Amino acid sequence: MSWLPYPRSLFSRLVLLLLFGLVLAEAITALVLTRDRGEAIQRVAGIHSAQRIAGIVKILDQMSALQRREIVDALDGPNMRISLSIPPQGEQNQASPASDGTLFRGVLHYYLDDDRLIYLSQVDGTTRQHFNSMNELPMRMGRGSGMHDMMQRHMAEAGLILPSEGANLIQVELRDGQWVSFGEQLPEEMTAWPLRVILALGLVLITLGLVAFLAVRWITSPLAYLADSARALGQDLQRPPLEEEGPEEVRSTLRAFNTMQAQIRKFVDERSRFLAAISHDLKTPITRLRLRSGLLEDTELQAKFERDLNDMEELVQGTLEFMRDETGNERKQALDINDLLETMQIDGEEAGAKITLTGRAQSVFYCHPVSLRRMINNLVDNALKYGGQADIQVEDSKEHLKISITDAGTGIPEPQIEQVFEPYTRLDNSRSKKTGGTGLGLTIAKNIAVAHGGTLTLRNRKAGGLQAIIMLPR
């Protein structure tokens, strides 16, 4: 489903998929139930009508002609038209009876309990059925046919006025040979959904949607936990292993993640021990060379040896510091940023440096204290060395801690701003071995910022000078 622009999250896709399935299932169920309900109402109404007609026919059988007319006039109404009629006429064609007529005929014969003739037809004349106990002789009438014309004349003579076109015309023979006609409009097929059905379906859909939402949230919560832990792993390699919970597939993923974390931690520990051994092995011969250079009688040559040894020692130390991940073995702690920066300002002023501090952090900051202090020290030292002063500004919010360090130097050419973060990069017009530096300071500082989940950027100010901006997430 990569072609879908939205939603992107697994949680949203599962919720939408389940909701779509629920809505589709509810719609199909509602259609089936509504159709069955309409058919049931039609059947019940037809049976009830047959019972009522049978009862009226039984009463009319026991009455005289005058009494029949009075009863028919009393029972005739807008919902059921009743009249005494002439016998049906016309030819009869053999055909199969409709199921509705068969059901109505069966109920009517059951309650009449005899084999009298019964005719059933539609007002439009498209269907007419003749039933008796011996055979079933329906015949179809088309407009313009003799049967259709006969039915129109018959209804006019009988004075029968049906409720509307499409109503049922039922003609029953009484025991003395007279015919009685009934015109009744049975319920049409239901197409509209009752309000209570819509409300019930809406309530069911909302309930199932809420259950689906909570179920998907419960199932996918370990994945969100895994994503958060993966982001946090880059900031704290020593964090405790993840709790392996949830479905088997999720537990397997969490187990693999914990295994990966353990392997990375083992690799970092082995590298740290290896680098410690290299540091010891390299510093020892440098120290021996430094002692031997002191035995030289040529002071000028001795000074050259001393300078080269200092460069070698600085290069080795810088390389080891760059390769060593100081945040990897350092646990996060609460650090008072205000106290750290104020101490830097006081120490710098005592050494004759020009350092200003504005703004304050709103609360302590959880970080790797040693590495964070080293990053800020590095940037302040660069500002003092190449800009003559360091202006520190703190901006704090619930989301981020921002520390800006600005100098009054010449800045860095725009094309080279990103290059200075590369290892061993020194700018000819600002850095040299004479002024110190191995080209690793900004690289290490940026790595520390990234290890805290933040960023380190440089920008030239319009008023002059270079500004280093540290942005750390709370």
SVG drawing of the C-alpha trace seen along z (x, -y; Angstrom):
<svg xmlns="http://www.w3.org/2000/svg" viewBox="-83 -45 159 76">
<polyline fill="none" stroke="black" stroke-width="0.4" points="0.0,0.0 2.9,-2.3 0.8,-4.1 -1.4,-5.5 -0.4,-9.0 -2.2,-8.8 -2.1,-7.4 1.5,-6.4 1.4,-4.8 0.5,-1.1 -1.9,-2.1 -3.9,-4.4 -4.0,-1.9 -5.2,0.9 -7.9,-1.3 -9.2,-2.4 -9.1,1.1 -11.1,2.5 -13.6,-0.4 -14.1,0.1 -14.7,3.8 -17.1,3.0 -19.1,0.5 -19.3,2.8 -20.5,5.7 -23.0,3.5 -24.3,2.2 -24.8,5.7 -26.4,6.9 -28.7,4.0 -29.8,4.5 -30.4,8.2 -32.4,7.6 -34.4,4.7 -35.3,6.8 -36.3,9.8 -38.2,7.5 -40.1,6.0 -40.9,9.5 -42.1,10.6 -44.3,7.6 -45.8,8.3 -46.4,12.0 -48.0,11.1 -50.2,8.4 -51.3,10.8 -52.1,13.5 -54.0,11.0 -55.9,9.8 -56.8,13.3 -58.1,14.0 -60.2,10.9 -61.6,11.6 -62.5,15.2 -64.3,13.9 -66.3,11.4 -67.2,14.1 -68.4,16.5 -70.6,13.7 -72.0,12.8 -72.8,16.5 -75.2,16.5 -77.0,13.2 -79.8,12.4 -79.3,10.2 -80.5,7.1 -78.4,7.8 -75.4,8.4 -75.8,5.0 -76.0,3.3 -72.9,5.2 -70.9,4.5 -71.8,0.8 -70.8,0.7 -67.4,2.5 -66.5,0.6 -63.7,-1.9 -60.6,-3.6 -58.2,-0.8 -60.4,2.1 -63.1,1.6 -65.9,4.1 -68.7,4.6 -71.1,7.2 -70.2,7.9 -71.1,9.9 -69.3,13.2 -65.9,12.8 -66.0,13.4 -63.5,14.1 -61.3,16.9 -58.9,18.6 -55.3,19.5 -53.3,22.2 -50.3,20.8 -48.2,21.3 -49.5,19.4 -47.4,16.8 -46.0,17.7 -47.7,14.7 -51.1,15.8 -50.5,19.4 -49.8,18.3 -52.8,16.0 -55.0,18.7 -53.9,21.3 -54.6,19.1 -58.0,18.1 -59.0,21.6 -57.8,22.8 -60.1,20.4 -63.1,20.8 -62.8,24.6 -64.4,25.3 -63.7,25.5 -65.3,22.3 -63.9,20.3 -61.5,17.5 -60.1,15.0 -57.0,12.9 -55.8,10.1 -53.9,6.8 -55.6,3.5 -53.4,2.9 -54.5,6.2 -51.1,7.7 -51.8,10.7 -54.9,12.7 -55.1,16.0 -58.0,18.3 -57.7,20.8 -59.9,23.7 -59.3,26.8 -59.1,28.9 -56.8,26.9 -55.1,23.5 -56.0,21.5 -54.2,18.1 -54.5,16.0 -52.6,12.8 -54.3,9.7 -52.6,7.0 -53.9,3.5 -56.2,3.4 -57.1,7.1 -60.7,8.4 -60.0,9.5 -58.7,6.0 -61.7,4.3 -64.0,6.8 -62.4,6.1 -62.7,2.3 -66.5,2.8 -66.9,5.2 -65.4,2.8 -67.5,-0.1 -70.7,2.0 -69.8,3.2 -69.1,-0.3 -65.6,0.9 -63.1,-1.9 -59.7,-0.6 -57.3,-2.6 -54.7,-3.0 -53.2,-1.3 -51.3,1.8 -53.9,2.9 -55.1,6.4 -58.5,7.4 -59.9,10.5 -63.2,12.0 -64.9,14.8 -68.0,16.8 -70.6,17.0 -72.5,20.2 -75.6,19.0 -73.6,18.1 -73.3,14.4 -69.8,12.8 -68.2,10.4 -65.1,8.3 -62.4,7.0 -59.9,4.3 -57.0,3.9 -53.6,2.2 -51.0,4.5 -47.8,2.9 -45.2,2.3 -41.6,3.5 -39.7,1.4 -36.9,-0.7 -36.4,-3.2 -34.6,-2.3 -36.5,-3.1 -34.9,-5.7 -34.5,-3.2 -32.6,-0.8 -30.3,-3.6 -29.7,-4.6 -29.1,-1.0 -26.6,-0.5 -24.9,-3.7 -24.5,-2.7 -23.2,0.7 -20.7,-0.9 -19.5,-3.4 -19.1,-0.6 -17.2,1.7 -15.1,-1.2 -14.1,-2.1 -13.3,1.6 -11.3,1.8 -9.4,-1.5 -8.4,-0.2 -7.5,3.3 -5.3,1.9 -3.7,-0.6 -3.0,2.4 -1.5,4.5 0.7,1.8 1.8,0.2 4.9,2.4 5.9,1.2 5.7,-2.4 7.7,-1.4 10.3,0.2 10.5,-2.9 11.0,-5.2 13.7,-2.8 15.4,-2.7 15.7,-6.5 16.8,-6.6 19.5,-3.9 21.5,-6.4 21.6,-8.7 22.1,-6.1 23.7,-2.8 23.7,-1.7 19.9,-1.9 18.2,1.2 17.0,3.9 13.5,3.7 10.7,5.6 9.7,8.4 5.9,8.3 3.1,8.3 2.3,10.8 4.9,13.4 5.9,11.4 6.5,8.3 8.3,10.2 10.6,11.7 11.4,8.2 12.1,6.8 14.3,9.8 16.3,9.2 16.6,5.5 17.9,6.4 20.4,8.8 21.6,6.0 22.0,3.6 24.1,6.1 26.3,6.8 26.8,3.0 27.6,2.5 30.1,5.4 31.7,3.9 32.0,0.5 33.5,1.9 36.1,3.9 37.0,0.9 37.4,-1.2 39.8,1.4 41.6,1.5 42.0,-2.3 43.1,-2.4 45.9,0.1 46.9,-2.0 46.9,-5.1 49.2,-3.6 51.5,-2.1 51.8,-5.4 52.3,-7.7 55.1,-5.6 57.5,-6.0 56.6,-9.7 57.5,-10.1 60.8,-8.3 61.6,-10.6 60.8,-13.6 63.2,-12.5 65.9,-11.8 65.5,-15.1 66.3,-16.7 69.8,-15.2 70.6,-17.0 73.2,-19.8 71.9,-21.7 69.1,-23.8 67.8,-24.8 67.5,-21.1 66.0,-20.3 63.3,-22.9 62.5,-21.4 62.2,-18.0 59.9,-19.3 57.6,-21.0 57.4,-17.9 56.7,-15.7 54.0,-18.1 52.3,-17.9 52.5,-14.2 51.1,-13.9 48.2,-16.3 47.5,-14.5 47.4,-11.1 45.3,-12.4 42.9,-14.1 42.5,-11.0 41.9,-8.8 39.3,-11.2 37.6,-11.3 37.5,-7.5 36.4,-7.0 32.6,-7.4 32.6,-9.1 28.7,-9.1 28.7,-5.3 29.8,-4.4 28.5,-7.5 25.0,-7.4 22.6,-10.3 22.3,-12.5 20.6,-15.7 22.9,-18.7 22.4,-22.3 23.1,-24.1 23.1,-27.5 25.7,-26.4 27.9,-25.0 27.8,-28.1 28.3,-30.5 31.4,-28.5 32.8,-28.7 32.2,-32.5 33.9,-33.0 36.9,-30.7 37.3,-32.5 37.2,-36.0 39.7,-35.0 42.0,-33.9 41.5,-37.2 39.0,-36.0 36.0,-38.0 32.9,-35.9 29.3,-37.1 26.2,-35.1 22.5,-35.9 19.4,-33.8 18.8,-30.9 17.6,-27.4 14.3,-26.7 15.2,-23.4 18.0,-20.8 18.9,-19.0 19.3,-15.3 22.4,-14.5 25.9,-13.0 27.5,-15.7 31.2,-15.1 30.7,-15.0 28.3,-18.0 30.7,-20.1 33.4,-19.2 31.4,-20.2 30.5,-23.6 34.1,-24.2 35.4,-23.4 33.0,-25.9 33.9,-28.6 37.6,-28.0 37.2,-28.3 35.3,-31.6 38.0,-33.0 40.8,-31.8 39.5,-33.0 37.0,-35.7 38.5,-37.3 35.4,-36.9 32.5,-34.5 28.9,-35.6 26.8,-32.8 23.0,-33.0 20.6,-30.4 17.0,-29.9 14.9,-27.3 11.4,-25.8 9.4,-22.7 10.7,-21.1 14.2,-22.3 17.3,-23.8 19.1,-26.2 22.7,-27.4 24.3,-29.9 28.0,-30.9 29.0,-33.9 32.4,-35.4 33.6,-38.7 36.0,-37.2 35.9,-37.1 33.7,-34.1 34.0,-31.2 33.5,-31.4 30.0,-30.0 31.1,-27.2 33.4,-25.9 30.9,-26.0 29.9,-22.3 33.5,-21.2 34.8,-22.2 32.8,-19.4 34.8,-16.8 37.7,-15.1 41.1,-16.8 39.8,-19.8 41.6,-23.1 41.0,-26.4 44.3,-27.9 43.3,-31.5 42.3,-30.6 43.8,-27.3 47.3,-26.1 49.6,-23.9 51.1,-27.0 47.8,-28.1 47.1,-24.6 44.3,-22.2 44.1,-19.0 40.8,-19.7 38.9,-17.3 37.3,-19.7 34.2,-20.6 33.8,-17.0 33.8,-15.8 31.4,-18.5 28.9,-17.7 29.1,-14.0 28.3,-14.8 25.3,-17.0 24.0,-14.2 24.5,-11.6 22.1,-13.7 19.5,-13.7 20.3,-17.4 22.2,-19.4 25.1,-21.7 25.1,-24.3 27.4,-27.3 26.3,-30.5 28.0,-33.8 26.3,-36.8 25.5,-39.9 27.1,-42.1 30.2,-40.0 31.5,-37.0 30.6,-33.3 27.7,-31.8 27.6,-28.2 24.0,-27.0 23.5,-23.9 19.9,-22.7 19.1,-19.9 15.7,-18.2 14.2,-18.2"/>
</svg>
